[in-house]
Amino acid sequence: MVVEAGKNVTLNCPGVTENSLILMLEWRADGMQLLEYSSNTTTVWNHQNRVSLSLKNYSLQFHPVTAQDTGEYVCLVNSRSTPEAVVKLIVHGECSLLLTASLRPVPLS
C-alpha cells in the first residue's frame, strides 16, 4: 500500500472479518510490537497519539500517517506465531522529500 504522509490510513488484518472470534490480537511493525488487544483492552506501545485499533474489524488505524510509518506490518491472531500475510506500507512525503533534496550535488563556486 502506497499513501501520502498526512492522510488517515487503515490497515486491515488479513483473514479477519467482523465475525471472527478474536481472544487476542497483536499488530507488529518491522518485528516490533506496536499494539495488543486482549480481554477487551487495547494497549498501544508506540505512537499512542496517532495509532488505534478498530474493534469492528481489528484494523490498525493511523491518524495521520507519517513517513516514519513506512514498513512491514503483521497481524497475529489468537497467539499464532505466523501471520496470514504481511502488509507493506510505503508513505511518501515529508522526510522522503528532504532526503531526496539532500542527495543533490552542490555546485562549487
N, C-alpha and C positions, 0 to 999 in steps of 0.2 A: 504494500500500500504506500503510495507516494502522496504526501499532503504538504500544504504550505504552513509555515510557522504562524502561530496566532489564531489558528482555527480550532474549533472544538472537534475532537476526534473520538470515535468509539471503535474499540477492537472487540469483535465477537469471539467468544470462547468456542473453538471448533468442536463440533459434536454435542454441544449443549443446547437444549431448547427450553422453552418455558415449562415443559412437562418433565424435565429431568429431575431425578431425586438427587439433590446435592447436600451432602452432610458436611463436606469440607472442600474448599476450593482455594487454589493458590495461583497467583499470577507472578511470573518471573520475567525479568528483563536482563538479557545477556547473562543468564545464570544467577543473577542476584534476586533475592526475594523482594518483591515490590508491594504485594498486597495479599492478605489472607482473610478468608471468610470461614468461620467455624462457629457452631452453636448460635446462629443468628447474630453474630458480631463480626464486624469488618475492621481489620487492622491494616492501616497503610504505613509501610515502613519508610518510604521516600516520597517526596513531592506531595506531602499531605494536603497542601492548599490547592493543588491542581489535579489530583487524581482521585477518582471514586469508582465504586462498583455499582452497576445497575443490578438490583436484586430481582428484576423482572426476568433477565436472561443471562445474568452473571458476566456481562460485558465490562471491559475496562474502559473508563471514560477519562479523557484529558480535557481540561478546560482552563486555559488553552494548551495546545501542544507547542513545544519549543524544539529547536534544532538538537538540543541535548537528548531528546527523547528518541532519536534515531537508534534502532537496534532490533534485536530479535526477541520476540515475546512468546512465552508459552503459558498455557493454562493447564494446571494439573488438577484433576477432579478426583475427589474421594481417596486421597493418598496414593494415587497412581504415580509410578516413577517416570513414566514416559507420556508425553503429550500426544493428543490426536494429530496435531500439526504445529508448525512454527509459523507465527505471524511476523513478517518482516515489515517494519515501519521505517520509512525514509522521510525525513522532514526537511524541506527546502526553506531557506530564508535566513534571517538574521546572521548567525555565526558563519554559515557556509559562504555568504556573500563577503564577509570580512576576510575569510581565509583565502578566497579567490583573489581578492584585491591585493592581499599581502604577497602573493606569489608573482606579481607582475615585475619585470625588470625595471629598475630605476635608472634613467639615463644620467651619466656623469657629465658635468659641465666643466 
